[in-house]
Structures are given as C-alpha cells and as structure tokens.
Amino acid sequence: MSKIIKQKRYGAAVPMALIAIMILLVMGIGLLSLGMNRRIYAARTSSVIAARCAADSGLAMALFQMNDSLQTKPWKLDALPEATDVKLPYFDALCSYEVTGDLSGGYVAASTGKFGSARRAVSANLELKGLFDHAVLTRADLILKSGTNLNAYNSADPLDSNTDADIATQSIAESAITLNSGVSVSGDVRVGRGGDPDSVIKDLGADVGGWKYAMPENERFPEIEVPVLFDSGTDINAKGSTVTITPADSGIYTDIALKSTGAPGMLLIRDGDVELHVTGDINLGNSCEIVVEDGSTLKLYVDGNVDCDNGSSIWAEDSSKSAKALTLYATGDGLQDFDLKAKNNWVGTVYAPNADVTLYAGGDIYGAIIANNFELKSGGDYHYDRALKNVSPDDEGVRFVLTKWNEK
C-alpha cells in the first residue's frame, strides 16, 4: 500500500514542473516584451531629441546669417536666409530653415529637424537688440549714491508713461550692487547668472519697485568697430580759448586737452553729426567744457582715459533730452578710466564694458551707462531713455536675438 502512495506522489512532480516552466516562460516573454518596448521607446525618444536638436541648429544657422549681414554698413539684406536638408557635422541628422518677414513687421525663423523617421519643427521671432537695454549694466560693481531716484522716460514719445528702468550687474560677488539709503529704483535689480540676490545686492534702505533676481543668461557685450575716419595727425587743444568742431572736422585725433588760463578752454560741437576717434586721453581742466549744441550729435571713440577736473563738464544741450545726442565708447585694448562730470544736466550714453566709470552731475541724468565698474557720485534723478530700445540695423553693436521660441 505504501508503494502505491509513493508512486502517486512521484507522478505529481511532473505536472508541477511543467506548470513552473510555463509560468517562467510567460514571465520571460513578458519581460522580453517589456524590454523590447522600452528599447523601442528609448530609441524613439532619442530620435525625437536628436530631431529637435537639429531643428534648433537650423535656428542657430538662420540667426548667424542674419547677424552676419549686419557686419556690412549700410545694412542691406538681398535675400532672407533659407536652406533645405543641411547635413549637420558629426551628427547623422538634417535640418531645413527659412526666415520670413521684413524689418518693419518683424522676422520669423522656422526650422525643421530630421533624424531617422523623427521630425520636429520649431520657430522663433528675430528681434533687433541694441546696446542699451538697461539704465545701468556693469560687469562688476554698481554703486548708487544716497538720494538717487532712478526711473524712465521716452524722448521719442512723450506720451509713453512706462517709467520702469532696470539696473544689473553680471557679477555674483558679495555686495557687487550697493543701493544706499534713499535710493529709489522703479524697475528690476538683476545680478549675474547663478548669483544670490540677497548676497550680491547690498540694500541699505532702498525702495525697489520691481524684482530682485539672477539673470538666466548674462548679457553679451558686443565689440564696437571704430568707423574709418580721416586721420588729422594732431590733437584738439584749447587753452583759455574755444575750438569749434563741425561734421567736416570728424576724424582721428591724438588727444583732447582743454585748459583754463584765465578763461576756460571750450570745445563746441555744432552744425550736425560729429564723430571723433581719440587715440589717447581726454583731459579737461577746471571749468573746461565739451558741449554738444542743440541739434547736433557727438560720437566719441576713446582709446585712453577721460579725466575731468572740478567744475568741468561733458554734456549735450539737446532740448528733447535724447540720450543719442552724446555717446562715449571705450575702445582701448586694456582697462580704461572714465571720470565724467557735468555742471548741470547730463544727457548721453556711455558704452564702456572695459572701463571704470564715475559720473557726477550738477543736475539730472538722462541716458544709460554700460561699464566695468560704475559709481554715481551725485545722487539726484537718473532717467533712463527708453528711446534707446528703438534701434536700426546700422546702429553700433546691434544684433538679432531669438525671442518667443516655440515647438510645433
């Protein structure tokens, strides 16, 4: 009897083994199917990512060609950039792109990327960006004296009621921005990418109307190309006298030296648009002045330093307070020093990302400042001219930028 029972027990092991094998087989097939699906999904996802990267590359090519066209002055765009099935280097993908629109209505760049069977399409607006999108922008330190009220106006549109004016530094160092007591900023205060606003901004009792935050990307400082001018081979020198410069006198000069000898030395800019390239320094003695008369403009390219003694002044008489009436460019190879003064109102712009700029004005300030370090010595009202945002392809340092990126 026991032998029969044992035989029955032994015979039950075979079906149990078969059942186990079937379960393992089903599980194996399921895992294999899951692995295959994951692999297919990963391949499809990587193809989509590659196609999107290819599409973005097409936008970059279109942007490069648009900006490359700006290198020729006066600007003329014979044909809008376009290309089909461009093979990307080191990357088995293709892109096609085209730019549509015009200068008045705006440009739109569209691009399609292809990788295997994956297709992705992206587009973005191309907008002109000038040098002066901030009231003040520095590489390093930015100091506003107590009592400074910073806001905005629009010399090209008196009905523009937007008073927001932003200031920024690209630095992330502690206390790179110092806002002394009584300072008022109507717009945002920005610090360098990755910086901590609470650390970078030393707020000693300022009133900031906007936000304090780190910029997602640091601003680019385009190099300024000095225009080709007539080389005078001499300097501009006025000792107790007045020298008048007109558009016919635009050119290259070794330096500008104004001195007082009983009467102050004066340099008057009149009768239109003047461009001066100073290869050396600008020195203004006590009470000496460089004055841009109303109705004229001055673009001053300086390779050296600017030093203004007490009572001296560099300023524009422009009745509309257009900041484009006076522009100073720092064009030297190394670090420069701009010490600027104005007896009354100061109207103008300074583009000097490689210069330390200090400004003292006996009245209000109208314009914008780009500097390495900037310190406002005088306080008072600082008005950013929003008309500086209106740029043309022939302006210095202008470039196209991508805005409103979207994927279709």
C-alpha positions in Angstrom: 0.0 0.0 0.0 2.8 2.5 0.8 4.5 1.8 -2.5 1.3 2.8 -4.4 1.1 6.1 -2.4 4.8 6.9 -3.1 4.3 6.3 -6.8 1.4 8.7 -6.9 3.4 11.3 -5.1 6.3 10.9 -7.6 3.9 11.2 -10.5 2.6 14.6 -9.3 6.0 16.2 -9.6 6.0 16.2 -13.5 2.8 18.4 -13.8 4.2 20.7 -11.2 7.4 21.1 -13.1 5.5 21.8 -16.3 3.4 24.4 -14.6 6.5 26.1 -13.2 8.2 26.1 -16.6 5.1 27.6 -18.2 5.0 30.4 -15.5 8.7 31.1 -16.1 8.1 31.1 -19.8 5.3 33.6 -19.6 7.3 35.8 -17.3 10.3 35.6 -19.6 8.2 36.5 -22.6 6.6 39.4 -20.6 10.0 40.7 -19.5 11.3 40.3 -23.1 8.3 42.2 -24.4 8.7 44.9 -21.8 12.4 45.3 -22.6 11.7 45.5 -26.3 9.1 48.1 -25.8 11.4 50.1 -23.5 14.1 49.9 -26.1 11.8 51.0 -28.9 10.6 53.9 -26.7 14.1 54.9 -25.8 15.1 54.8 -29.5 12.1 56.8 -30.5 12.7 59.3 -27.7 16.4 59.7 -28.6 15.4 60.2 -32.3 12.9 62.9 -31.2 15.5 64.6 -29.1 18.0 64.4 -32.0 15.4 65.9 -34.4 14.7 68.7 -32.0 18.4 69.5 -31.6 18.7 69.5 -35.4 15.8 71.9 -35.6 17.4 74.2 -33.0 20.6 74.1 -35.1 18.7 75.4 -38.0 17.5 78.4 -36.0 21.1 79.0 -34.9 22.2 79.0 -38.6 19.5 81.4 -39.6 20.4 83.7 -36.7 24.1 83.6 -37.6 23.4 84.6 -41.2 21.1 87.4 -40.1 23.7 88.8 -37.8 26.5 88.2 -40.3 24.6 90.5 -42.7 24.7 93.3 -40.1 28.5 93.5 -40.4 28.2 95.4 -43.7 27.2 99.1 -43.3 24.9 100.4 -44.6 22.9 97.3 -44.0 21.3 95.6 -47.0 19.6 92.2 -46.9 19.5 90.9 -50.5 17.8 87.6 -49.6 16.4 86.1 -46.5 18.3 83.0 -45.2 16.9 79.7 -46.2 18.3 76.1 -46.7 17.0 72.6 -47.2 18.3 69.3 -45.8 21.5 70.7 -44.4 23.7 67.8 -43.2 24.9 68.6 -39.7 28.6 67.8 -38.9 29.4 64.9 -36.5 25.6 64.2 -36.4 23.5 62.0 -38.6 20.7 64.5 -38.9 19.3 67.1 -41.3 17.8 70.5 -40.9 15.9 72.9 -43.1 15.2 76.5 -42.2 13.9 79.8 -43.6 13.4 83.3 -42.4 10.3 85.3 -43.4 9.0 88.8 -42.7 10.6 92.3 -43.0 12.2 94.9 -40.9 9.0 96.9 -40.2 6.8 93.9 -39.3 9.5 91.7 -37.8 11.2 88.5 -38.9 10.3 84.9 -38.0 12.7 82.0 -38.3 11.3 78.5 -38.8 13.3 75.3 -38.8 12.6 71.6 -39.2 14.9 68.8 -37.9 15.0 65.3 -39.2 16.6 62.2 -37.6 15.6 58.9 -39.0 11.8 58.8 -39.0 11.5 61.6 -36.4 10.6 65.1 -37.4 10.4 68.2 -35.2 9.6 71.8 -36.2 10.5 74.9 -34.1 10.2 78.7 -34.7 11.2 81.9 -33.1 11.0 85.7 -33.6 14.1 87.5 -34.6 14.3 90.9 -32.9 16.9 93.6 -33.1 18.7 94.3 -29.8 20.8 97.3 -29.1 23.5 98.2 -26.5 21.3 100.0 -24.0 18.5 97.7 -22.7 19.4 98.7 -19.1 19.6 102.0 -17.3 22.9 100.8 -15.9 24.7 97.5 -16.6 28.1 96.5 -15.2 30.5 93.7 -15.3 31.4 94.2 -11.7 30.4 96.8 -9.1 27.5 99.2 -9.3 27.1 101.9 -6.7 24.2 104.4 -6.4 24.6 107.3 -4.1 22.0 108.1 -1.4 19.1 110.1 -2.8 19.2 108.6 -6.3 15.8 108.3 -7.9 16.0 106.0 -11.0 13.1 105.9 -13.5 12.5 106.1 -17.2 11.1 108.4 -19.9 10.9 108.2 -23.7 12.5 111.1 -25.6 10.9 109.8 -28.8 7.4 109.5 -27.3 6.4 112.0 -24.6 3.1 110.1 -24.2 4.9 106.9 -23.1 4.0 106.5 -19.4 6.2 103.4 -18.7 8.7 104.5 -16.1 10.3 101.1 -15.5 14.1 101.2 -15.6 16.2 98.2 -14.8 19.8 98.0 -13.4 22.0 95.0 -13.4 25.5 93.5 -12.8 27.0 90.4 -14.3 28.9 89.8 -11.1 27.9 87.2 -8.5 30.3 88.6 -5.8 29.0 89.8 -2.5 27.8 93.4 -2.4 28.6 93.9 -6.1 25.5 96.2 -6.2 25.3 98.8 -3.4 22.0 100.7 -3.1 22.5 103.4 -0.4 19.7 104.7 1.8 17.1 106.8 0.0 17.8 105.2 -3.4 14.7 104.5 -5.5 14.6 102.1 -8.5 11.4 101.9 -10.5 12.3 98.7 -12.2 14.2 95.4 -11.5 17.6 94.9 -10.0 19.4 91.9 -11.6 22.5 90.0 -10.7 24.8 87.7 -12.6 23.7 84.2 -13.7 23.7 81.8 -10.7 24.1 84.6 -8.2 22.2 85.1 -4.9 20.4 88.4 -5.0 20.4 88.6 -1.2 24.2 88.4 -1.2 25.0 90.3 -4.3 22.7 93.3 -3.6 23.7 95.3 -0.6 20.5 97.1 0.2 20.9 99.9 2.8 17.3 101.1 2.7 16.5 101.4 -1.0 13.0 101.3 -2.5 13.0 98.8 -5.4 9.7 98.9 -7.4 10.5 95.7 -9.4 12.0 92.3 -8.6 15.5 91.3 -7.4 16.7 88.2 -9.2 19.5 86.5 -11.1 19.6 86.8 -14.9 19.0 83.5 -16.7 21.8 84.4 -19.1 24.5 87.1 -18.8 24.3 89.9 -21.3 26.8 89.9 -24.2 29.0 92.9 -24.7 29.5 93.4 -28.4 32.8 94.9 -29.6 32.5 98.3 -31.1 34.1 98.8 -34.5 35.5 102.2 -34.8 34.5 103.8 -38.2 37.0 104.7 -40.8 37.8 108.4 -40.3 40.2 110.9 -41.7 43.5 110.9 -39.7 44.2 114.5 -38.7 47.6 113.6 -37.2 47.1 116.2 -34.4 45.3 116.8 -31.2 42.5 119.1 -30.1 43.9 121.7 -27.8 42.2 124.7 -26.2 44.0 126.8 -23.6 41.6 129.5 -22.4 40.0 129.6 -25.9 37.1 128.0 -27.8 37.5 125.4 -30.5 34.5 124.6 -32.7 34.1 121.2 -34.4 31.6 120.5 -37.2 30.9 117.4 -39.2 33.6 118.4 -41.7 36.2 118.1 -38.8 35.2 114.5 -38.0 38.3 112.4 -37.8 41.1 110.8 -35.7 42.9 112.9 -33.1 45.7 112.0 -30.7 44.1 113.5 -27.6 41.8 116.3 -26.4 43.3 118.8 -23.8 41.3 121.7 -22.5 42.9 124.1 -20.0 41.9 127.2 -18.2 44.2 130.2 -18.5 42.0 133.0 -17.0 39.2 131.8 -19.3 38.2 128.1 -19.6 39.0 126.0 -22.6 35.9 125.1 -24.6 35.1 122.5 -27.3 31.8 123.2 -29.1 30.2 120.5 -31.3 27.8 122.2 -33.8 26.1 122.0 -37.2 25.3 118.3 -37.3 26.6 114.8 -36.5 30.2 114.6 -35.5 32.4 111.5 -35.0 35.8 111.8 -33.2 38.2 108.9 -32.6 40.7 109.9 -29.8 43.7 107.5 -29.7 45.0 109.0 -26.5 43.4 110.7 -23.4 40.8 113.4 -22.8 41.8 115.9 -20.1 39.5 118.7 -19.0 40.9 121.3 -16.7 38.9 123.3 -14.1 35.7 124.7 -15.6 36.5 123.5 -19.1 33.7 122.0 -21.2 32.9 119.8 -24.2 29.4 121.0 -25.2 27.2 119.3 -27.9 25.0 122.1 -29.0 21.3 121.5 -29.5 20.6 120.0 -32.9 24.0 118.3 -33.1 25.3 114.9 -32.0 28.7 113.6 -31.0 30.0 110.0 -31.1 33.3 109.9 -29.2 35.5 106.8 -29.5 38.2 106.9 -26.9 41.2 104.6 -26.7 42.6 106.2 -23.5 41.2 107.7 -20.3 38.8 110.6 -19.6 39.7 112.9 -16.7 37.5 115.8 -15.7 38.7 118.3 -13.1 36.4 120.2 -10.7 33.8 122.4 -12.5 34.5 120.8 -15.9 31.8 119.2 -18.0 31.0 116.9 -20.9 27.3 117.4 -21.8 24.7 117.8 -24.5 22.2 120.7 -24.7 19.6 118.6 -26.5 16.2 120.1 -25.8 14.3 116.8 -26.2 16.8 115.1 -23.7 17.6 112.5 -26.4 20.3 110.3 -25.0 21.6 109.7 -28.5 22.9 113.3 -28.6 26.1 112.2 -26.9 27.7 108.7 -26.9 31.1 107.8 -25.5 32.6 104.5 -26.5 35.6 102.9 -24.7 37.6 101.4 -27.5 41.0 100.8 -25.9 42.7 97.4 -25.5 43.0 97.4 -21.7 41.1 98.7 -18.7 40.2 102.4 -19.0 39.0 105.0 -16.6 36.2 107.5 -17.4 35.8 110.3 -14.9 32.8 112.2 -16.2 31.3 115.5 -14.9 28.5 117.9 -15.9 27.8 121.3 -14.4 24.1 121.0 -15.0 22.0 118.1 -16.5 23.9 115.3 -18.1 22.4 113.8 -21.3 24.0 110.9 -23.1 25.1 107.3 -23.1 28.4 105.6 -22.2 29.3 102.2 -23.6 32.4 101.1 -21.7 32.3 97.5 -20.6 36.1 97.6 -20.1 36.2 100.9 -18.3 35.6 102.1 -14.7 33.1 104.9 -15.0 32.3 107.5 -12.4 29.7 110.2 -13.0 29.0 113.5 -11.2 26.3 115.8 -12.5 25.1 119.0 -11.0 21.5 118.3 -12.3 19.5 115.4 -13.6 20.9 112.5 -15.6 19.3 111.4 -18.9 20.5 108.3 -20.7 22.2 104.9 -19.9 25.6 103.6 -18.7 27.4 100.3 -19.6 30.6 99.9 -17.6 33.0 97.6 -15.9 32.5 99.3 -12.6 30.1 102.3 -12.2 29.7 104.7 -9.4 27.2 107.6 -9.4 28.7 110.3 -7.2 26.0 112.9 -7.3 22.7 111.3 -6.5 19.6 113.1 -7.8 17.3 111.9 -10.6 18.6 109.4 -13.1 16.2 109.0 -16.1 16.7 106.1 -18.5 15.8 107.0 -22.1 13.5 104.2 -23.4 14.0 105.5 -26.9 17.4 103.7 -26.8 15.5 100.5 -27.3 14.5 101.6 -30.7 17.4 100.6 -32.9 18.1 100.2 -36.6 20.4 97.7 -38.4 23.0 100.4 -38.9 23.5 101.2 -35.2 26.7 100.3 -33.4 26.6 96.9 -31.6 23.1 96.0 -32.8 22.3 92.3 -33.3 19.4 90.0 -33.9 18.3 87.8 -30.9 15.8 84.9 -30.7 12.6 85.5 -28.8 9.3 83.6 -28.3 10.7 80.2 -29.2 8.1 77.6 -29.7 7.8 74.0 -30.9 5.1 73.0 -33.3 
